[in-house]
Amino acid sequence: MSHPQPPPMATDQQKVFPVDVEAPPPSATLVPRDMSRSDKGDPATANNQYPPYRRTMPVAYAPPPKKRRSCCCKCICWTLLTVILFIIVVAATIGILYLIFDPKIPKYSVDRLRVTNFTVDNSLNADASFDLTVTAKNPNKHIGIYYEDGSYLSVWYSDNNLCSGSFPVFYQGHQNTTVVTVMLSGQTQLRSDLVTALQQQQQTGMVPLEFRGDVPVKVKLGGLKLWKMTAKVRCDLVVDSLNANNQISIKTSSCKFSLKL
């Protein structure tokens, strides 16, 4: 009966060495990665030729400063506001003055025309001298009118200035009516067709004339004397004749008045 053989005794070639299971493997590096790199590069990227993916964050650019534009807008707004306030103040002032003084337009009329001379020679040169009576009415209760120097009065026939003169310088008070007689004289060259037409119109007793008056004036509101303006008067007349030393009859007279600042 066979008996089990005892295990063979360990020889010197079969020695058992204890292993520390907590120690790092021999292949693990004991130096930080950033302190020691091999000649072939980083071992972590040795098997990968591209660097690890990194997410790119979008760059937010700040908008340009708007300070200069804001200053320009404020300047424009203040300018517009100032202009609007100025217009409101002027309109309110004019409205108050209108209610206080109640201005009315002066009235002018040509009441009489006396021909002292009117001749046409063989060269068709017309020589004319008229005495013109003008009535000026100021219907305002609180407004006076200064008629200044530098006026110009004239009588026209078909765009031909027959004669001219000036309006006298004087002050017209409140609710005043002034009758002024002015002397006009002059010479002009007429066309042959106009001379023929004038002769025919005198035979029919319908001679059209135009009176023009440009008179510098200053308006006085109470105790305030305003700046100089130009009173423009235009009157369309129809007379029966231009014969000298005859009683001239004005058949129609229509006048318009305007002020030019």
Residue pairs with C-beta under 8 A, 6 or more apart in sequence:
10 16
24 30
29 36
33 42
33 43
33 44
40 46
45 51
45 52
97 221
100 142
101 140
101 142
101 143
101 221
101 222
102 140
102 141
102 142
103 140
103 143
104 139
104 140
105 257
106 136
106 137
106 138
106 139
106 140
106 145
106 231
106 257
107 136
107 137
107 139
107 255
107 257
108 134
108 135
108 136
108 137
108 213
108 233
108 235
108 255
108 257
109 134
109 135
109 235
109 253
109 255
110 132
110 133
110 134
110 211
110 235
110 237
110 250
110 253
110 255
111 133
111 134
111 135
111 179
111 250
111 253
112 131
112 132
112 133
112 248
112 250
113 130
113 131
113 132
113 133
113 209
113 237
113 239
113 248
113 250
114 130
114 131
114 132
114 133
114 248
115 128
115 129
115 130
115 241
115 242
115 243
115 244
115 245
115 246
115 248
116 129
116 130
116 131
116 244
116 245
117 127
117 128
117 129
117 185
117 244
118 126
118 127
118 128
118 129
118 162
118 242
118 243
118 244
119 126
119 127
119 244
120 126
120 127
120 190
120 195
121 127
123 189
124 189
124 190
124 191
124 192
124 195
125 187
125 188
125 189
125 190
126 160
126 162
126 187
126 188
126 189
126 190
127 187
128 155
128 162
128 163
128 184
128 185
128 186
128 187
128 188
128 242
129 163
129 183
129 184
129 185
130 155
130 162
130 163
130 183
130 184
130 185
131 181
131 182
131 183
131 184
132 153
132 155
132 165
132 181
132 182
132 183
132 184
132 211
133 179
133 180
133 181
134 167
134 179
134 180
134 181
134 182
134 213
135 177
135 178
135 179
135 180
136 172
136 177
136 178
136 179
136 180
137 176
137 177
138 144
138 145
138 172
138 173
138 174
138 175
138 176
138 177
138 178
139 175
140 174
140 175
141 174
141 175
142 174
142 221
142 222
143 174
143 219
143 220
143 221
144 171
144 172
144 173
144 174
144 219
144 220
145 171
145 172
145 217
145 218
145 219
145 220
146 171
146 172
146 217
146 218
146 219
146 220
146 225
147 167
147 168
147 169
147 170
147 171
147 172
147 215
147 216
147 217
148 169
148 215
148 216
148 217
148 218
148 228
149 169
149 216
150 216
151 166
151 167
151 213
151 214
151 215
151 216
152 164
152 166
152 212
152 213
152 214
152 215
153 164
153 165
153 166
153 167
153 182
153 184
153 211
153 212
153 213
153 214
153 215
154 161
154 162
154 163
154 164
154 165
154 184
154 186
154 211
154 212
154 213
155 161
155 162
155 163
155 164
155 184
155 209
155 210
155 211
155 212
156 162
156 209
156 210
156 211
156 212
157 194
157 198
157 207
157 208
157 209
157 210
158 194
158 197
158 208
160 188
160 190
160 194
161 186
161 188
162 186
162 188
162 209
163 184
163 185
163 186
164 184
164 185
164 186
165 182
165 183
165 184
165 185
166 182
167 180
167 182
167 213
167 215
168 180
168 182
170 178
172 178
190 198
198 207
198 242
201 207
201 208
202 241
202 242
202 243
205 240
205 241
205 251
206 238
206 240
206 251
207 238
207 239
207 240
207 241
207 242
208 236
208 237
208 238
209 236
209 237
209 238
209 239
210 234
210 235
210 236
210 237
211 233
211 234
211 235
211 237
211 255
212 233
212 234
212 235
213 231
213 232
213 233
213 234
213 235
214 230
214 231
214 232
214 233
215 230
215 231
215 233
216 228
216 229
216 230
216 231
217 228
217 229
217 230
217 231
217 259
218 225
218 226
218 227
218 228
218 229
219 225
219 226
219 229
220 226
227 261
229 259
229 260
229 261
230 259
230 260
231 257
231 258
231 259
232 257
232 258
232 259
232 260
233 255
233 256
233 257
234 255
234 256
235 253
235 254
235 255
235 256
236 252
236 253
236 254
236 255
237 250
237 252
237 253
238 250
238 251
238 252
238 253
239 248
239 249
239 250
239 251
240 248
240 249
240 251
241 248
241 249
242 248
